[in-house]
């Protein structure tokens, strides 16, 4: 294959794979089988090895670096990455809606409810269509630069069809299936299992080996867009991010009042247990970005959002038996 032919084939393979990733993680649709995806990925990797002059940092094969630096540097947030006030009481949600209506009384209000993933917040920066940085929340002003690890997440596009700078904020999380698989492997090796998916996510993001991060299969769900060109409504921004190939938080349509908000929260109180990832509440946001700006923020939290959290569920269980497993290294582990 000549160099021009190889370049053409590489470009086509990258586009096909990125389209498949965008469909799967952005819209939840599989446009090809796993076997077909793997075959195209292997062909792309082989061509890039044969023609390294065409290798780029945004290629799907470059999600795991081979010789990245071990230490994480600190990076400032361009806009403070605040935490959200939370409540467990419906009456407090009603009181919050009343305060918001009084403060932003320039017109009718609409709200959006988003499922609150139980993971780790991160900010992704894109410039000229390429992912250039991924930063944890940290103290809200400065976070850890975990770009090398976030590049391993298949739900994070390495490139998008948008040239202007923008920032996407969202949650890095771990599915229950991935969590169970990791703990089974740790138990087999005689190591202590991880406590819960949220802690496992936080620890995984700080691992020094990107290949190990990739094996743990973290995911990312976007919930905020920072872009000078997209300043109308939060719902429009969610749709825009999904169109770029990003997975976005499961959310409601526009909710007109507090009764609609609480209905959405109650619907997901039990329905969340059908999801393959941990959800511990609903984040309620004012839909209009102009009204968000008018409401502003305290030193800690935005006034235009509140998290309605579900009480932790408790149950009694009976220990029936303890068995002892022998790991590959000969370690005995009670189960």
TAVEN-V57591 format. One record per residue. OMEGA is omega in degrees with one decimal (none if undefined). Layout:
# TAVEN-V57591
omega:OMEGA
omega:OMEGA
This chain:
# TAVEN-V57591
omega:179.7
omega:-179.8
omega:177.9
omega:178.6
omega:178.5
omega:179.1
omega:178.8
omega:-179.5
omega:178.3
omega:-179.9
omega:-179.6
omega:179.6
omega:179.3
omega:-180.0
omega:-179.5
omega:-179.4
omega:179.1
omega:176.1
omega:177.9
omega:177.5
omega:-179.4
omega:179.8
omega:-176.1
omega:-175.1
omega:-179.9
omega:-176.0
omega:179.6
omega:-177.9
omega:175.4
omega:-178.6
omega:174.7
omega:178.9
omega:176.5
omega:-178.9
omega:179.2
omega:177.9
omega:-179.3
omega:179.7
omega:178.7
omega:178.7
omega:180.0
omega:178.1
omega:178.9
omega:-179.6
omega:-179.7
omega:179.5
omega:179.6
omega:175.4
omega:-179.1
omega:-179.3
omega:-176.7
omega:178.9
omega:180.0
omega:-179.4
omega:177.2
omega:-178.8
omega:-178.8
omega:178.0
omega:176.8
omega:-179.3
omega:-174.7
omega:178.7
omega:177.9
omega:178.5
omega:-179.1
omega:-173.9
omega:179.9
omega:177.4
omega:-174.1
omega:-172.2
omega:175.3
omega:177.0
omega:178.1
omega:-179.1
omega:179.7
omega:173.5
omega:179.7
omega:173.6
omega:-176.8
omega:179.6
omega:-170.6
omega:172.4
omega:-176.0
omega:174.6
omega:-179.7
omega:178.4
omega:174.9
omega:-172.3
omega:177.6
omega:-179.9
omega:179.0
omega:173.6
omega:177.7
omega:180.0
omega:178.2
omega:178.8
omega:178.4
omega:179.1
omega:-179.5
omega:-179.1
omega:179.0
omega:-176.5
omega:-176.8
omega:-174.0
omega:179.0
omega:-178.5
omega:-179.8
omega:179.6
omega:170.1
omega:-176.1
omega:175.4
omega:174.6
omega:179.2
omega:174.5
omega:-176.6
omega:177.9
omega:179.2
omega:-177.8
omega:-176.1
omega:-179.1
omega:178.5
omega:177.8
omega:178.4
omega:179.0
omega:176.5
omega:175.9
omega:-176.7
omega:175.8
omega:-176.3
omega:173.5
omega:-176.2
omega:-179.0
omega:172.0
omega:-171.0
omega:177.0
omega:179.8
omega:-177.3
omega:178.3
omega:-179.1
omega:178.4
omega:179.9
omega:178.4
omega:177.8
omega:175.6
omega:-177.6
omega:-177.0
omega:-176.1
omega:179.6
omega:-179.2
omega:177.0
omega:178.7
omega:-177.1
omega:-177.5
omega:177.1
omega:176.6
omega:177.0
omega:175.4
omega:176.2
omega:179.9
omega:-179.5
omega:179.4
omega:-170.6
omega:-174.9
omega:178.4
omega:173.4
omega:178.3
omega:177.9
omega:176.6
omega:-177.5
omega:-174.2
omega:169.3
omega:-175.4
omega:-179.9
omega:178.2
omega:177.5
omega:-178.7
omega:178.5
omega:179.5
omega:179.5
omega:179.9
omega:179.7
omega:-178.6
omega:176.6
omega:179.0
omega:179.2
omega:178.6
omega:178.9
omega:-179.5
omega:178.8
omega:179.6
omega:-179.3
omega:179.8
omega:179.2
omega:-171.7
omega:-177.8
omega:-176.9
omega:-178.7
omega:178.0
omega:178.5
omega:178.2
omega:-179.2
omega:179.2
omega:-179.0
omega:-179.7
omega:-177.6
omega:175.4
omega:-176.7
omega:-179.8
omega:-179.5
omega:179.4
omega:177.9
omega:175.5
omega:-179.8
omega:-178.6
omega:-178.6
omega:172.7
omega:171.7
omega:176.8
omega:179.9
omega:177.4
omega:-175.1
omega:176.5
omega:179.2
omega:175.3
omega:173.4
omega:-176.9
omega:-179.4
omega:-176.2
omega:-176.5
omega:-172.4
omega:-177.8
omega:-177.5
omega:179.0
omega:179.9
omega:177.3
omega:179.2
omega:176.5
omega:178.6
omega:179.1
omega:179.5
omega:178.2
omega:177.6
omega:177.2
omega:-179.8
omega:179.2
omega:170.0
omega:180.0
omega:-178.4
omega:172.8
omega:-171.3
omega:179.4
omega:162.4
omega:177.9
omega:179.7
omega:-171.3
omega:-174.1
omega:-174.7
omega:179.0
omega:177.1
omega:177.4
omega:-176.3
omega:174.9
omega:178.5
omega:179.8
omega:-178.3
omega:178.2
omega:-175.8
omega:178.9
omega:178.0
omega:-176.5
omega:-179.6
omega:-178.7
omega:176.3
omega:-177.0
omega:-177.6
omega:-178.8
omega:-174.7
omega:175.9
omega:-177.5
omega:177.8
omega:178.0
omega:174.0
omega:-179.2
omega:-176.2
omega:168.8
omega:-174.2
omega:-177.5
omega:178.8
omega:176.3
omega:177.3
omega:173.4
omega:-179.3
omega:-179.4
omega:179.9
omega:175.7
omega:-174.9
omega:168.4
omega:178.2
omega:-174.7
omega:-168.4
omega:172.9
omega:178.6
omega:-175.4
omega:-180.0
omega:175.1
omega:178.7
omega:173.6
omega:-173.9
omega:177.6
omega:176.0
omega:175.9
omega:-178.7
omega:-179.5
omega:178.4
omega:176.8
omega:177.7
omega:-179.0
omega:175.0
omega:-175.4
omega:-173.9
omega:173.4
omega:175.5
omega:-179.4
omega:178.0
omega:177.1
omega:-179.9
omega:179.9
omega:-179.1
omega:179.5
omega:179.1
omega:177.8
omega:-177.5
omega:176.6
omega:-178.7
omega:none
